[in-house]
Amino acid sequence: MDYVPLCLEFGATKAEQIPVEKLVFQPELRNYCEQNACGRYGKNYTCPPFIGEADVLINKIKGFSVAVIFQNIYELEDSFDFEGMMEGQQKHNEMTQAIAQRVYAERGREGALTLAAGGCTLCERCGALDGTPCRNEAEALASLEAYCINVSRIEEVTGMKYVNGKDTVTYFSGIFF
């Protein structure tokens, strides 16, 4: 099935299907995780170190042949509109979650993988903080970056811009099959 129309139907700004081999993997992205740049390192099951070793995750993605990469672009009040950025990410990931449910209903979880923007935010407090199991394991989505995909280089293989003008924020997700 061609998932580009599905992504657009669900509200993606743009979507492109590409061969997985064109993606740029950069294991060094994990350094940002280890420096806790986003504040979720060791605090979220869909983020490092819980998500798994970089080489294992890269090989998992390389086990698929096709990727549909999609993006959403959100307007911000200004370049310091952190609240607007977080609201955009939440909307984007809710859309990604809806797309994932449809894809998994058709292909099963073994036949596809969906990755979102940033770590999972389904629970107000991740069980990783308390050492309790994930409460939403079937729905939790990891990020493209956790799988060492260099999102800023997606433009090279899809034509979708990473920077879309002043006072905007762009989020990417992907379906792999």
C-alpha positions as CSV (number, residue, x, y, z in Angstrom):
1,M,0.0,0.0,0.0
2,D,1.1,3.6,-0.7
3,Y,1.0,5.3,2.7
4,V,1.8,8.8,1.3
5,P,-2.0,9.5,0.7
6,L,-2.8,8.2,4.1
7,C,-0.4,10.6,5.8
8,L,-1.8,13.5,3.8
9,E,-5.3,12.4,4.6
10,F,-4.5,12.5,8.3
11,G,-3.1,16.0,8.0
12,A,0.6,15.8,7.2
13,T,1.9,18.9,5.4
14,K,4.0,16.7,3.1
15,A,4.9,13.1,2.7
16,E,7.4,11.2,0.5
17,Q,8.1,7.5,0.0
18,I,11.8,6.7,-0.3
19,P,14.1,3.6,-0.1
20,V,15.4,3.1,3.4
21,E,18.9,2.9,2.0
22,K,18.8,6.6,1.3
23,L,18.4,7.6,5.0
24,V,21.4,9.1,6.7
25,F,22.2,7.3,10.0
26,Q,24.4,9.0,12.5
27,P,25.1,7.0,15.7
28,E,26.8,10.1,17.1
29,L,23.3,11.6,17.6
30,R,23.2,9.5,20.7
31,N,25.7,11.9,22.3
32,Y,23.0,14.5,22.5
33,C,20.8,11.9,24.3
34,E,23.6,11.0,26.7
35,Q,24.1,14.8,27.4
36,N,20.3,14.8,28.2
37,A,19.7,17.6,25.7
38,C,15.9,17.0,25.8
39,G,15.7,16.0,29.4
40,R,14.4,12.4,28.7
41,Y,17.6,10.4,28.8
42,G,17.0,7.5,31.2
43,K,13.5,8.9,32.0
44,N,11.5,7.4,29.1
45,Y,11.2,3.9,27.8
46,T,11.3,5.1,24.2
47,C,14.5,7.0,24.6
48,P,18.1,5.9,25.3
49,P,19.3,4.0,27.1
50,F,16.1,2.0,27.4
51,I,15.3,1.9,23.7
52,G,18.4,-0.2,22.9
53,E,21.8,0.1,21.4
54,A,22.3,2.3,18.3
55,D,23.7,-0.4,16.0
56,V,20.8,-2.7,16.8
57,L,18.2,0.0,16.1
58,I,19.9,1.0,12.9
59,N,20.0,-2.6,11.7
60,K,16.3,-2.9,12.6
61,I,15.5,0.0,10.3
62,K,17.8,-1.3,7.6
63,G,15.7,-4.5,7.7
64,F,12.9,-2.6,6.1
65,S,13.1,-1.6,2.4
66,V,10.7,1.4,2.2
67,A,10.1,4.5,4.3
68,V,7.4,7.0,4.2
69,I,8.6,10.2,5.8
70,F,6.1,12.8,6.6
71,Q,6.2,16.3,8.2
72,N,4.1,19.0,9.7
73,I,5.0,22.6,9.8
74,Y,3.6,24.8,12.7
75,E,3.5,28.6,13.0
76,L,5.0,30.1,16.1
77,E,4.4,33.4,17.8
78,D,8.2,34.0,17.6
79,S,11.4,32.0,17.7
80,F,11.2,31.7,21.5
81,D,7.6,30.2,21.5
82,F,8.5,27.0,23.4
83,E,4.8,26.4,24.3
84,G,3.9,26.6,20.6
85,M,6.8,24.2,19.8
86,M,5.5,21.7,22.4
87,E,1.9,22.1,21.2
88,G,3.0,21.4,17.6
89,Q,5.0,18.4,18.6
90,Q,2.0,17.0,20.5
91,K,-0.4,17.5,17.5
92,H,2.2,16.0,15.2
93,N,2.6,12.9,17.4
94,E,-1.1,12.5,17.9
95,M,-1.4,12.4,14.1
96,T,1.5,10.0,13.9
97,Q,-0.2,7.8,16.5
98,A,-3.4,7.7,14.4
99,I,-1.4,6.8,11.3
100,A,0.5,4.1,13.2
101,Q,-2.8,2.5,14.4
102,R,-4.0,2.3,10.8
103,V,-0.7,0.9,9.5
104,Y,-0.5,-1.7,12.2
105,A,-4.1,-2.8,11.7
106,E,-3.2,-3.5,8.0
107,R,0.4,-4.9,8.4
108,G,0.7,-6.0,12.0
109,R,3.5,-4.8,14.2
110,E,6.0,-7.2,12.7
111,G,5.5,-5.8,9.2
112,A,6.0,-2.2,9.9
113,L,7.5,0.3,12.3
114,T,6.4,3.9,13.0
115,L,8.7,6.5,14.6
116,A,7.6,9.9,15.7
117,A,9.2,13.2,16.8
118,G,10.7,13.0,20.3
119,G,10.1,10.4,22.9
120,C,6.7,9.0,23.8
121,T,4.5,11.3,25.8
122,L,1.4,9.1,26.2
123,C,1.7,8.9,30.0
124,E,1.9,12.0,32.2
125,R,4.7,10.1,34.1
126,C,6.7,7.4,32.3
127,G,7.1,4.1,34.2
128,A,10.8,4.3,33.6
129,L,11.0,6.9,36.4
130,D,9.5,4.5,38.9
131,G,10.9,1.2,37.5
132,T,7.4,0.0,36.6
133,P,6.5,-1.5,33.2
134,C,5.4,0.7,30.3
135,R,1.6,1.1,30.5
136,N,1.2,1.7,26.8
137,E,3.8,-0.5,25.2
138,A,1.6,-1.3,22.2
139,E,1.1,2.4,21.4
140,A,4.4,4.0,22.5
141,L,6.4,5.4,19.7
142,A,10.1,6.1,19.7
143,S,11.7,8.9,17.7
144,L,13.5,9.0,14.5
145,E,16.5,10.4,16.4
146,A,16.5,7.5,18.9
147,Y,17.1,5.2,15.9
148,C,20.0,7.5,14.9
149,I,18.2,8.9,11.8
150,N,19.6,12.4,11.1
151,V,16.4,14.3,10.7
152,S,18.2,17.5,9.5
153,R,19.4,15.6,6.5
154,I,16.0,14.3,5.4
155,E,15.8,17.2,3.0
156,E,18.5,15.7,0.9
157,V,16.5,12.5,0.3
158,T,12.9,13.8,0.3
159,G,13.1,17.4,-0.7
160,M,11.1,18.3,2.5
161,K,12.7,21.2,4.2
162,Y,13.9,21.0,7.8
163,V,13.8,24.8,8.2
164,N,10.6,26.3,6.8
165,G,10.9,30.0,7.5
166,K,10.9,32.4,10.3
167,D,8.8,31.6,13.3
168,T,8.0,28.0,12.3
169,V,8.8,24.6,13.7
170,T,8.9,21.4,11.6
171,Y,8.4,17.8,12.9
172,F,9.1,14.6,11.1
173,S,7.9,11.0,11.5
174,G,8.3,7.9,9.5
175,I,6.7,4.6,8.6
176,F,9.0,1.7,7.7
177,F,7.9,-1.4,5.9
